[in-house]
Amino acid sequence: MQLAELGRRICVLGPSNSGKSTLAAAIAAKLGLPAVHLDQLYHLPGTDWQPRPTAAFVALHDAAIAEESWVMDGNYTKCLPQRLRRATGVILLDISMPASLLRYFRRTLFERQRPGALEGRQDSLKWLMIRHIAVVAPKNRRRHAGMFDEIGLPKVRLASIGAINRAYRAWNLER
């Protein structure tokens, strides 16, 4: 599928540390669209991933999806139905749990700047996140795959890091 077929409001979904934010930023840059990183809306800037109050997050989310165009990365399933009603296309990164864990370690140990990071903070290793990737994310991955099959929008499933890399090349994206 050509990138343009996904329209001007693209959701990028997938497990934690699958590359959603990096892909969203690359697509946004290529298409001249704003990138919206839901982690930055959900968490307070300058904190160690402290969540905002739910009502504040939902208000920020709903204001973001009301915009004319965006590439939005993140799951936050509480807000997913209204996001999908506004979306014109969906990309699902469906990479394995070991690949997500490897990306998490690389990101926290070696990357100083990355798309989607919280303003004023450097990522750090957290046992809670490791547990989330190893235990919770595989269940979410199965749920997202089932949901993806039912979405009636233009959509692309990238089921491995190799598939993600091929999409970068096919769509002429820069990381």
N, C-alpha and C positions, 0 to 999 in steps of 0.2 A: 504494500500500500504506500502511496505517496504521502508525504507529510502534509501537504496542503489538503488532502482529503479528510483530515481530522478536524478541519475548521479552525475557528479562532477562540474557542474555549475548550482547552484540552485538559483532561484529568490524567495524572500519572499516578497509578496505584501500585502497591507491591509491599513486600515485607520490609521490616526495618533494615536499613543498611543495604538496600538492593541497588541504590544509585538513582533513586527517584529525583532528588533535588538537583543532582548534577545534570541529569537528562533534561529536566524541566528548564533549567537555566540555559542549556545549549539550544533547546528548541525555541525558547523565548528570544534568545539572541538572533537566531537564524530567521525567525518569522517577524521580528520586530514587535513582539507582544510582551506584556508585563509578566514576570515570573512571580508567582505567589507560593511561598513555602509555608505550609500549614503549621509546621513545627514552630515557626517564628510567630505565628498568630496565637498558637496554643500556650506557648511558654513566655514568661516574662523576660525581657532582654536583661542582660547583665547578671542573670542568675544561673545556678547550676541545674537548669531544666525544671524550674519551679513553674507549675501550671498557673494560668490565669483562672479567675473564677469562671465557671462554665458559661454563665450568661454573657460575660465579656467576650469569651472566645466565639460563641455562637453569633454574637452581633458583628464581630470582625469578619468571621467567615461569610455571613450572609451579605455584608457590604461588599466583600471581595467578589463573590459570585454574581452580584448584580451588575458588575462592570461589563462593558461591551466585549472585552477580550481578555484572555489570560491563559497561562499555562500553570496549572496548580498541581503541586505534588503533596501527597500525604493521604492517609486513609481516613482517620477520624470518622468512623462509621456512623456515629450519631448524626453527623451532618451530611452523610453521603447521598441520601435520597434527593435533597434539594440541590446538591451540587450536580448530580447526574441529570436532573431536569433541565439545568442551564447548559450543560456541556454539549459540545458538538462532536467530540471524539474522546476516546479512552485508550490509554496505553497501560497494559498490565505487565509489570516486571515480575516474573514468576520464577525467581532464582531459588536455589536450594538453601537450606539452613546452613550447611557448612560454608557456602560461598558468602552468605550474609555475615556469618561470624568472622570470616577472614577479612571482609571489607570493614567490619566494625573495628577490629584490632588495628588494621592499617590506618584507618581514619583517626582513631584516638591517639595512636602512638606517633604517627609520622606527618599527618596533614595539619598545617597551621591555619590555613584558610580553605574554606570549602563553601559551595553554595548551600544555603539552608541552615548554616550554623547560627547559633544565637549571637547577637551583637554583644561584644565585650567579653566573650567567654571562649575558652579553649576546651574542646571535648576532653573528657577523662574516662578511663575505664571504670565501669560500674558493674558489680555483680548482678544487680537487678536487671540491667540491660542484657547482660550475657544470658541470664535465665529467660528473659523475654524472647530473645532471638532463638534460643534452643528449645523452649517449651511452648510458649504461647504462639509465636509466629507461624510454626508449621500448621497449627489449627486454623489460624487466620488465612494462611495461604490456600488451604483447601476451600474455605468459605469464599474467598475472593475469586478463585477459579470458577466455582459454581455460579456465582453472581455474574462474572464476566460473560459466561456463556449466554445469559439471559438478556444482556444489554443490547438494545436495538440500535445503537449508534455505530458509526464507523469506529473500528477498534483494531488494536494490534496487541498480540501477546508475544512478549519476548521471554522465552523460557530458559535462558541460560545467559551467562556472561558473554559467551561467544555470540549469541543472537543480539544482545545489546550492542556489542562492538560492531557487528554487521550493520545494524540500524544506524549507528553513528556514521559509518562510511556511506551507506546508501543515501542517507539524508544530508550528507555533507555538513555534519555538525562538528563543532570544535568543543573540546572539553575545557 
